Amino acid sequence: MNDSAIMATLGQDEELWYSRVIDRYTNYVTAIISGVAKGALSASDVEEVAADVFFKLWQKREQIRAGSMKAFIAKLARNAAIDMLRKLGEPLVPYDDDILQVAYHEQPDELAILREQKQIIEQAVDAFGEPEREIFIRFYYFGETIKSISERLQMNAATTKTKLRRLRSKLTDIMQERGYCCES
C-alpha cells in the first residue's frame, strides 16, 4: 500500500491509518535511528525511540500533508534519536556522513577540490563552540527550521538566527583564507 492510499484512510479510520503507517515505516524508522546513533544505542533503546516516533506521529497526524509523510517521519526519527543520545550523554549530532555523493569520475580535480572544501568545513564546524555547532549542524545538515532549533535549545529565535548568521560569516572568512571565494 502506498502513502496516498494510507493517507486516504486517515480521515476515515484513524486506527487503521496508524496501523498501516507502523507496518510500512517501522523498518525505515529504525534504520534512521540506528544511522543517527551509529551504534551508540542498544536494540532496546532503538525500539524505545521508534515507539516514541510513532507516538509523536500519532499526536501530529493532522499536520501531515499527503506528499510529505515519509519526510515527516524521517524528521521525527532523526530528532528523536538525537534527543535520546542527548539523554544518554552521547556525543550530539553526528554529521560526518559523506555528503559528496556526486560522481566526478572524469574530473578528479573537481572531486579533490570538493573533498578539500568538505574537510575545511568539517574542521571549522568542529571548532565552533556549543550551542553554535549544534545550531549550524541542525540547520544545514538536518534542514531544521530556526524556530525548531530555537525551541529545542530553549533560545530566542532571533538569537538563533543571529548566531547562524555569524557562523556563516566565520565560515566564509575561513574559506576565503584557504583560497576559496565565497559569496556572502
Biotite code that builds the C-alpha atoms (Angstrom):
import biotite.structure as struc

atoms = struc.array([
    struc.Atom([0.000, 0.000, 0.000], chain_id="A", res_id=1, res_name="MET", atom_name="CA", element="C"),
    struc.Atom([1.428, 3.384, -0.972], chain_id="A", res_id=2, res_name="ASN", atom_name="CA", element="C"),
    struc.Atom([1.415, 6.607, 1.061], chain_id="A", res_id=3, res_name="ASP", atom_name="CA", element="C"),
    struc.Atom([-1.529, 8.094, -0.821], chain_id="A", res_id=4, res_name="SER", atom_name="CA", element="C"),
    struc.Atom([-3.706, 5.096, -0.005], chain_id="A", res_id=5, res_name="ALA", atom_name="CA", element="C"),
    struc.Atom([-2.572, 5.175, 3.617], chain_id="A", res_id=6, res_name="ILE", atom_name="CA", element="C"),
    struc.Atom([-3.301, 8.905, 3.886], chain_id="A", res_id=7, res_name="MET", atom_name="CA", element="C"),
    struc.Atom([-6.769, 8.321, 2.455], chain_id="A", res_id=8, res_name="ALA", atom_name="CA", element="C"),
    struc.Atom([-7.598, 6.148, 5.477], chain_id="A", res_id=9, res_name="THR", atom_name="CA", element="C"),
    struc.Atom([-6.649, 8.910, 7.938], chain_id="A", res_id=10, res_name="LEU", atom_name="CA", element="C"),
    struc.Atom([-9.928, 10.743, 7.541], chain_id="A", res_id=11, res_name="GLY", atom_name="CA", element="C"),
    struc.Atom([-11.997, 7.555, 7.651], chain_id="A", res_id=12, res_name="GLN", atom_name="CA", element="C"),
    struc.Atom([-10.380, 5.290, 10.246], chain_id="A", res_id=13, res_name="ASP", atom_name="CA", element="C"),
    struc.Atom([-7.510, 6.747, 12.267], chain_id="A", res_id=14, res_name="GLU", atom_name="CA", element="C"),
    struc.Atom([-6.651, 3.451, 13.968], chain_id="A", res_id=15, res_name="GLU", atom_name="CA", element="C"),
    struc.Atom([-6.387, 1.663, 10.626], chain_id="A", res_id=16, res_name="LEU", atom_name="CA", element="C"),
    struc.Atom([-4.234, 4.533, 9.319], chain_id="A", res_id=17, res_name="TRP", atom_name="CA", element="C"),
    struc.Atom([-1.940, 4.267, 12.349], chain_id="A", res_id=18, res_name="TYR", atom_name="CA", element="C"),
    struc.Atom([-1.614, 0.502, 11.967], chain_id="A", res_id=19, res_name="SER", atom_name="CA", element="C"),
    struc.Atom([-0.739, 0.813, 8.283], chain_id="A", res_id=20, res_name="ARG", atom_name="CA", element="C"),
    struc.Atom([1.845, 3.543, 8.952], chain_id="A", res_id=21, res_name="VAL", atom_name="CA", element="C"),
    struc.Atom([3.534, 1.386, 11.588], chain_id="A", res_id=22, res_name="ILE", atom_name="CA", element="C"),
    struc.Atom([3.562, -1.628, 9.259], chain_id="A", res_id=23, res_name="ASP", atom_name="CA", element="C"),
    struc.Atom([5.014, 0.384, 6.394], chain_id="A", res_id=24, res_name="ARG", atom_name="CA", element="C"),
    struc.Atom([7.556, 2.520, 8.268], chain_id="A", res_id=25, res_name="TYR", atom_name="CA", element="C"),
    struc.Atom([8.890, 0.525, 11.229], chain_id="A", res_id=26, res_name="THR", atom_name="CA", element="C"),
    struc.Atom([11.997, -0.658, 9.372], chain_id="A", res_id=27, res_name="ASN", atom_name="CA", element="C"),
    struc.Atom([12.549, 2.806, 7.901], chain_id="A", res_id=28, res_name="TYR", atom_name="CA", element="C"),
    struc.Atom([12.319, 4.493, 11.305], chain_id="A", res_id=29, res_name="VAL", atom_name="CA", element="C"),
    struc.Atom([14.658, 2.013, 12.986], chain_id="A", res_id=30, res_name="THR", atom_name="CA", element="C"),
    struc.Atom([17.166, 2.398, 10.137], chain_id="A", res_id=31, res_name="ALA", atom_name="CA", element="C"),
    struc.Atom([17.192, 6.184, 10.569], chain_id="A", res_id=32, res_name="ILE", atom_name="CA", element="C"),
    struc.Atom([17.557, 5.920, 14.342], chain_id="A", res_id=33, res_name="ILE", atom_name="CA", element="C"),
    struc.Atom([20.375, 3.398, 14.014], chain_id="A", res_id=34, res_name="SER", atom_name="CA", element="C"),
    struc.Atom([22.076, 5.531, 11.392], chain_id="A", res_id=35, res_name="GLY", atom_name="CA", element="C"),
    struc.Atom([21.992, 8.644, 13.548], chain_id="A", res_id=36, res_name="VAL", atom_name="CA", element="C"),
    struc.Atom([23.078, 6.738, 16.663], chain_id="A", res_id=37, res_name="ALA", atom_name="CA", element="C"),
    struc.Atom([25.952, 4.949, 14.867], chain_id="A", res_id=38, res_name="LYS", atom_name="CA", element="C"),
    struc.Atom([25.948, 2.103, 17.392], chain_id="A", res_id=39, res_name="GLY", atom_name="CA", element="C"),
    struc.Atom([25.565, 4.299, 20.498], chain_id="A", res_id=40, res_name="ALA", atom_name="CA", element="C"),
    struc.Atom([22.076, 2.937, 21.257], chain_id="A", res_id=41, res_name="LEU", atom_name="CA", element="C"),
    struc.Atom([21.177, -0.591, 22.310], chain_id="A", res_id=42, res_name="SER", atom_name="CA", element="C"),
    struc.Atom([18.496, -2.531, 20.472], chain_id="A", res_id=43, res_name="ALA", atom_name="CA", element="C"),
    struc.Atom([16.026, -1.769, 23.270], chain_id="A", res_id=44, res_name="SER", atom_name="CA", element="C"),
    struc.Atom([16.903, 1.956, 23.074], chain_id="A", res_id=45, res_name="ASP", atom_name="CA", element="C"),
    struc.Atom([16.291, 1.925, 19.318], chain_id="A", res_id=46, res_name="VAL", atom_name="CA", element="C"),
    struc.Atom([12.963, 0.184, 19.902], chain_id="A", res_id=47, res_name="GLU", atom_name="CA", element="C"),
    struc.Atom([12.015, 2.754, 22.561], chain_id="A", res_id=48, res_name="GLU", atom_name="CA", element="C"),
    struc.Atom([12.915, 5.661, 20.284], chain_id="A", res_id=49, res_name="VAL", atom_name="CA", element="C"),
    struc.Atom([10.927, 4.101, 17.419], chain_id="A", res_id=50, res_name="ALA", atom_name="CA", element="C"),
    struc.Atom([7.904, 3.801, 19.699], chain_id="A", res_id=51, res_name="ALA", atom_name="CA", element="C"),
    struc.Atom([8.324, 7.473, 20.629], chain_id="A", res_id=52, res_name="ASP", atom_name="CA", element="C"),
    struc.Atom([8.460, 8.391, 16.945], chain_id="A", res_id=53, res_name="VAL", atom_name="CA", element="C"),
    struc.Atom([5.192, 6.635, 16.201], chain_id="A", res_id=54, res_name="PHE", atom_name="CA", element="C"),
    struc.Atom([3.579, 8.167, 19.291], chain_id="A", res_id=55, res_name="PHE", atom_name="CA", element="C"),
    struc.Atom([4.656, 11.659, 18.152], chain_id="A", res_id=56, res_name="LYS", atom_name="CA", element="C"),
    struc.Atom([3.390, 10.844, 14.677], chain_id="A", res_id=57, res_name="LEU", atom_name="CA", element="C"),
    struc.Atom([0.000, 9.968, 16.147], chain_id="A", res_id=58, res_name="TRP", atom_name="CA", element="C"),
    struc.Atom([-0.038, 13.266, 18.052], chain_id="A", res_id=59, res_name="GLN", atom_name="CA", element="C"),
    struc.Atom([0.887, 15.240, 14.922], chain_id="A", res_id=60, res_name="LYS", atom_name="CA", element="C"),
    struc.Atom([-1.171, 13.268, 12.414], chain_id="A", res_id=61, res_name="ARG", atom_name="CA", element="C"),
    struc.Atom([-3.225, 16.326, 11.437], chain_id="A", res_id=62, res_name="GLU", atom_name="CA", element="C"),
    struc.Atom([-0.033, 18.164, 10.387], chain_id="A", res_id=63, res_name="GLN", atom_name="CA", element="C"),
    struc.Atom([0.949, 15.613, 7.752], chain_id="A", res_id=64, res_name="ILE", atom_name="CA", element="C"),
    struc.Atom([0.399, 16.601, 4.146], chain_id="A", res_id=65, res_name="ARG", atom_name="CA", element="C"),
    struc.Atom([-0.325, 13.989, 1.508], chain_id="A", res_id=66, res_name="ALA", atom_name="CA", element="C"),
    struc.Atom([3.016, 14.002, -0.313], chain_id="A", res_id=67, res_name="GLY", atom_name="CA", element="C"),
    struc.Atom([5.287, 14.515, 2.684], chain_id="A", res_id=68, res_name="SER", atom_name="CA", element="C"),
    struc.Atom([4.592, 11.656, 5.074], chain_id="A", res_id=69, res_name="MET", atom_name="CA", element="C"),
    struc.Atom([7.930, 9.907, 4.536], chain_id="A", res_id=70, res_name="LYS", atom_name="CA", element="C"),
    struc.Atom([9.922, 13.125, 5.060], chain_id="A", res_id=71, res_name="ALA", atom_name="CA", element="C"),
    struc.Atom([7.827, 13.996, 8.099], chain_id="A", res_id=72, res_name="PHE", atom_name="CA", element="C"),
    struc.Atom([8.509, 10.586, 9.638], chain_id="A", res_id=73, res_name="ILE", atom_name="CA", element="C"),
    struc.Atom([12.229, 10.832, 8.813], chain_id="A", res_id=74, res_name="ALA", atom_name="CA", element="C"),
    struc.Atom([12.488, 14.185, 10.575], chain_id="A", res_id=75, res_name="LYS", atom_name="CA", element="C"),
    struc.Atom([10.686, 12.835, 13.637], chain_id="A", res_id=76, res_name="LEU", atom_name="CA", element="C"),
    struc.Atom([13.011, 9.811, 13.714], chain_id="A", res_id=77, res_name="ALA", atom_name="CA", element="C"),
    struc.Atom([16.206, 11.886, 13.391], chain_id="A", res_id=78, res_name="ARG", atom_name="CA", element="C"),
    struc.Atom([15.114, 14.302, 16.088], chain_id="A", res_id=79, res_name="ASN", atom_name="CA", element="C"),
    struc.Atom([14.022, 11.523, 18.443], chain_id="A", res_id=80, res_name="ALA", atom_name="CA", element="C"),
    struc.Atom([17.346, 9.712, 18.009], chain_id="A", res_id=81, res_name="ALA", atom_name="CA", element="C"),
    struc.Atom([19.264, 12.904, 18.755], chain_id="A", res_id=82, res_name="ILE", atom_name="CA", element="C"),
    struc.Atom([17.096, 13.504, 21.830], chain_id="A", res_id=83, res_name="ASP", atom_name="CA", element="C"),
    struc.Atom([17.872, 10.011, 23.110], chain_id="A", res_id=84, res_name="MET", atom_name="CA", element="C"),
    struc.Atom([21.604, 10.488, 22.504], chain_id="A", res_id=85, res_name="LEU", atom_name="CA", element="C"),
    struc.Atom([21.444, 13.734, 24.473], chain_id="A", res_id=86, res_name="ARG", atom_name="CA", element="C"),
    struc.Atom([19.524, 12.000, 27.279], chain_id="A", res_id=87, res_name="LYS", atom_name="CA", element="C"),
    struc.Atom([22.177, 9.269, 27.464], chain_id="A", res_id=88, res_name="LEU", atom_name="CA", element="C"),
    struc.Atom([25.025, 11.780, 27.349], chain_id="A", res_id=89, res_name="GLY", atom_name="CA", element="C"),
    struc.Atom([26.310, 10.577, 23.991], chain_id="A", res_id=90, res_name="GLU", atom_name="CA", element="C"),
    struc.Atom([28.020, 12.955, 21.531], chain_id="A", res_id=91, res_name="PRO", atom_name="CA", element="C"),
    struc.Atom([25.411, 15.002, 19.725], chain_id="A", res_id=92, res_name="LEU", atom_name="CA", element="C"),
    struc.Atom([24.578, 15.389, 16.083], chain_id="A", res_id=93, res_name="VAL", atom_name="CA", element="C"),
    struc.Atom([26.825, 13.195, 14.014], chain_id="A", res_id=94, res_name="PRO", atom_name="CA", element="C"),
    struc.Atom([27.267, 14.974, 10.723], chain_id="A", res_id=95, res_name="TYR", atom_name="CA", element="C"),
    struc.Atom([30.234, 13.256, 9.164], chain_id="A", res_id=96, res_name="ASP", atom_name="CA", element="C"),
    struc.Atom([28.242, 11.383, 6.548], chain_id="A", res_id=97, res_name="ASP", atom_name="CA", element="C"),
    struc.Atom([29.870, 11.593, 3.157], chain_id="A", res_id=98, res_name="ASP", atom_name="CA", element="C"),
    struc.Atom([27.977, 14.492, 1.647], chain_id="A", res_id=99, res_name="ILE", atom_name="CA", element="C"),
    struc.Atom([29.968, 14.214, -1.559], chain_id="A", res_id=100, res_name="LEU", atom_name="CA", element="C"),
    struc.Atom([27.739, 11.717, -3.274], chain_id="A", res_id=101, res_name="GLN", atom_name="CA", element="C"),
    struc.Atom([28.405, 13.400, -6.606], chain_id="A", res_id=102, res_name="VAL", atom_name="CA", element="C"),
    struc.Atom([30.125, 11.357, -9.264], chain_id="A", res_id=103, res_name="ALA", atom_name="CA", element="C"),
    struc.Atom([33.080, 13.155, -10.808], chain_id="A", res_id=104, res_name="TYR", atom_name="CA", element="C"),
    struc.Atom([34.656, 10.104, -12.410], chain_id="A", res_id=105, res_name="HIS", atom_name="CA", element="C"),
    struc.Atom([36.026, 12.039, -15.331], chain_id="A", res_id=106, res_name="GLU", atom_name="CA", element="C"),
    struc.Atom([37.054, 15.128, -13.322], chain_id="A", res_id=107, res_name="GLN", atom_name="CA", element="C"),
    struc.Atom([39.184, 14.014, -10.356], chain_id="A", res_id=108, res_name="PRO", atom_name="CA", element="C"),
    struc.Atom([40.497, 17.548, -9.804], chain_id="A", res_id=109, res_name="ASP", atom_name="CA", element="C"),
    struc.Atom([36.962, 18.783, -9.064], chain_id="A", res_id=110, res_name="GLU", atom_name="CA", element="C"),
    struc.Atom([36.376, 15.889, -6.680], chain_id="A", res_id=111, res_name="LEU", atom_name="CA", element="C"),
    struc.Atom([39.643, 16.706, -4.875], chain_id="A", res_id=112, res_name="ALA", atom_name="CA", element="C"),
    struc.Atom([38.561, 20.336, -4.518], chain_id="A", res_id=113, res_name="ILE", atom_name="CA", element="C"),
    struc.Atom([35.164, 19.300, -3.142], chain_id="A", res_id=114, res_name="LEU", atom_name="CA", element="C"),
    struc.Atom([36.799, 16.939, -0.647], chain_id="A", res_id=115, res_name="ARG", atom_name="CA", element="C"),
    struc.Atom([39.179, 19.662, 0.498], chain_id="A", res_id=116, res_name="GLU", atom_name="CA", element="C"),
    struc.Atom([36.298, 22.095, 0.919], chain_id="A", res_id=117, res_name="GLN", atom_name="CA", element="C"),
    struc.Atom([34.367, 19.484, 2.880], chain_id="A", res_id=118, res_name="LYS", atom_name="CA", element="C"),
    struc.Atom([37.352, 18.933, 5.139], chain_id="A", res_id=119, res_name="GLN", atom_name="CA", element="C"),
    struc.Atom([37.743, 22.692, 5.735], chain_id="A", res_id=120, res_name="ILE", atom_name="CA", element="C"),
    struc.Atom([34.049, 22.989, 6.608], chain_id="A", res_id=121, res_name="ILE", atom_name="CA", element="C"),
    struc.Atom([34.165, 19.985, 8.952], chain_id="A", res_id=122, res_name="GLU", atom_name="CA", element="C"),
    struc.Atom([37.213, 21.371, 10.766], chain_id="A", res_id=123, res_name="GLN", atom_name="CA", element="C"),
    struc.Atom([35.548, 24.765, 11.097], chain_id="A", res_id=124, res_name="ALA", atom_name="CA", element="C"),
    struc.Atom([32.308, 23.260, 12.389], chain_id="A", res_id=125, res_name="VAL", atom_name="CA", element="C"),
    struc.Atom([34.229, 21.088, 14.850], chain_id="A", res_id=126, res_name="ASP", atom_name="CA", element="C"),
    struc.Atom([35.889, 24.248, 16.175], chain_id="A", res_id=127, res_name="ALA", atom_name="CA", element="C"),
    struc.Atom([32.556, 26.007, 16.788], chain_id="A", res_id=128, res_name="PHE", atom_name="CA", element="C"),
    struc.Atom([31.534, 26.013, 20.429], chain_id="A", res_id=129, res_name="GLY", atom_name="CA", element="C"),
    struc.Atom([28.182, 24.851, 21.719], chain_id="A", res_id=130, res_name="GLU", atom_name="CA", element="C"),
    struc.Atom([25.397, 25.709, 21.052], chain_id="A", res_id=131, res_name="PRO", atom_name="CA", element="C"),
    struc.Atom([26.714, 27.276, 17.822], chain_id="A", res_id=132, res_name="GLU", atom_name="CA", element="C"),
    struc.Atom([27.946, 23.946, 16.468], chain_id="A", res_id=133, res_name="ARG", atom_name="CA", element="C"),
    struc.Atom([24.594, 22.298, 17.088], chain_id="A", res_id=134, res_name="GLU", atom_name="CA", element="C"),
    struc.Atom([22.693, 25.227, 15.551], chain_id="A", res_id=135, res_name="ILE", atom_name="CA", element="C"),
    struc.Atom([24.817, 25.070, 12.396], chain_id="A", res_id=136, res_name="PHE", atom_name="CA", element="C"),
    struc.Atom([24.533, 21.302, 12.027], chain_id="A", res_id=137, res_name="ILE", atom_name="CA", element="C"),
    struc.Atom([20.807, 21.194, 12.698], chain_id="A", res_id=138, res_name="ARG", atom_name="CA", element="C"),
    struc.Atom([20.161, 23.968, 10.184], chain_id="A", res_id=139, res_name="PHE", atom_name="CA", element="C"),
    struc.Atom([22.471, 22.919, 7.352], chain_id="A", res_id=140, res_name="TYR", atom_name="CA", element="C"),
    struc.Atom([22.828, 19.159, 7.725], chain_id="A", res_id=141, res_name="TYR", atom_name="CA", element="C"),
    struc.Atom([19.378, 18.235, 9.043], chain_id="A", res_id=142, res_name="PHE", atom_name="CA", element="C"),
    struc.Atom([17.370, 21.045, 7.473], chain_id="A", res_id=143, res_name="GLY", atom_name="CA", element="C"),
    struc.Atom([15.626, 22.068, 10.670], chain_id="A", res_id=144, res_name="GLU", atom_name="CA", element="C"),
    struc.Atom([13.975, 25.456, 10.881], chain_id="A", res_id=145, res_name="THR", atom_name="CA", element="C"),
    struc.Atom([15.210, 28.313, 13.051], chain_id="A", res_id=146, res_name="ILE", atom_name="CA", element="C"),
    struc.Atom([12.011, 28.001, 15.089], chain_id="A", res_id=147, res_name="LYS", atom_name="CA", element="C"),
    struc.Atom([12.526, 24.282, 15.684], chain_id="A", res_id=148, res_name="SER", atom_name="CA", element="C"),
    struc.Atom([16.172, 24.736, 16.655], chain_id="A", res_id=149, res_name="ILE", atom_name="CA", element="C"),
    struc.Atom([15.288, 27.616, 18.983], chain_id="A", res_id=150, res_name="SER", atom_name="CA", element="C"),
    struc.Atom([12.615, 25.585, 20.738], chain_id="A", res_id=151, res_name="GLU", atom_name="CA", element="C"),
    struc.Atom([14.892, 22.560, 21.074], chain_id="A", res_id=152, res_name="ARG", atom_name="CA", element="C"),
    struc.Atom([17.745, 24.636, 22.522], chain_id="A", res_id=153, res_name="LEU", atom_name="CA", element="C"),
    struc.Atom([15.393, 26.882, 24.515], chain_id="A", res_id=154, res_name="GLN", atom_name="CA", element="C"),
    struc.Atom([16.687, 30.025, 22.849], chain_id="A", res_id=155, res_name="MET", atom_name="CA", element="C"),
    struc.Atom([15.058, 33.077, 21.347], chain_id="A", res_id=156, res_name="ASN", atom_name="CA", element="C"),
    struc.Atom([14.588, 32.636, 17.579], chain_id="A", res_id=157, res_name="ALA", atom_name="CA", element="C"),
    struc.Atom([16.272, 35.975, 16.888], chain_id="A", res_id=158, res_name="ALA", atom_name="CA", element="C"),
    struc.Atom([19.318, 34.861, 18.906], chain_id="A", res_id=159, res_name="THR", atom_name="CA", element="C"),
    struc.Atom([19.488, 31.601, 16.977], chain_id="A", res_id=160, res_name="THR", atom_name="CA", element="C"),
    struc.Atom([19.235, 33.454, 13.677], chain_id="A", res_id=161, res_name="LYS", atom_name="CA", element="C"),
    struc.Atom([21.993, 35.887, 14.707], chain_id="A", res_id=162, res_name="THR", atom_name="CA", element="C"),
    struc.Atom([24.280, 33.050, 15.791], chain_id="A", res_id=163, res_name="LYS", atom_name="CA", element="C"),
    struc.Atom([23.692, 31.288, 12.486], chain_id="A", res_id=164, res_name="LEU", atom_name="CA", element="C"),
    struc.Atom([24.486, 34.456, 10.523], chain_id="A", res_id=165, res_name="ARG", atom_name="CA", element="C"),
    struc.Atom([27.732, 34.915, 12.483], chain_id="A", res_id=166, res_name="ARG", atom_name="CA", element="C"),
    struc.Atom([28.695, 31.289, 11.897], chain_id="A", res_id=167, res_name="LEU", atom_name="CA", element="C"),
    struc.Atom([28.152, 31.707, 8.157], chain_id="A", res_id=168, res_name="ARG", atom_name="CA", element="C"),
    struc.Atom([30.337, 34.792, 8.241], chain_id="A", res_id=169, res_name="SER", atom_name="CA", element="C"),
    struc.Atom([33.077, 32.906, 10.134], chain_id="A", res_id=170, res_name="LYS", atom_name="CA", element="C"),
    struc.Atom([32.895, 30.060, 7.654], chain_id="A", res_id=171, res_name="LEU", atom_name="CA", element="C"),
    struc.Atom([33.081, 32.478, 4.723], chain_id="A", res_id=172, res_name="THR", atom_name="CA", element="C"),
    struc.Atom([36.192, 34.075, 6.229], chain_id="A", res_id=173, res_name="ASP", atom_name="CA", element="C"),
    struc.Atom([37.797, 30.660, 6.754], chain_id="A", res_id=174, res_name="ILE", atom_name="CA", element="C"),
    struc.Atom([37.061, 29.595, 3.185], chain_id="A", res_id=175, res_name="MET", atom_name="CA", element="C"),
    struc.Atom([38.480, 32.853, 1.840], chain_id="A", res_id=176, res_name="GLN", atom_name="CA", element="C"),
    struc.Atom([41.627, 32.423, 3.969], chain_id="A", res_id=177, res_name="GLU", atom_name="CA", element="C"),
    struc.Atom([42.080, 28.980, 2.424], chain_id="A", res_id=178, res_name="ARG", atom_name="CA", element="C"),
    struc.Atom([41.786, 30.391, -1.088], chain_id="A", res_id=179, res_name="GLY", atom_name="CA", element="C"),
    struc.Atom([38.167, 29.713, -1.885], chain_id="A", res_id=180, res_name="TYR", atom_name="CA", element="C"),
    struc.Atom([35.994, 32.605, -2.866], chain_id="A", res_id=181, res_name="CYS", atom_name="CA", element="C"),
    struc.Atom([32.624, 32.606, -1.146], chain_id="A", res_id=182, res_name="CYS", atom_name="CA", element="C"),
    struc.Atom([29.571, 34.729, -1.654], chain_id="A", res_id=183, res_name="GLU", atom_name="CA", element="C"),
    struc.Atom([28.179, 36.293, 1.493], chain_id="A", res_id=184, res_name="SER", atom_name="CA", element="C"),
])
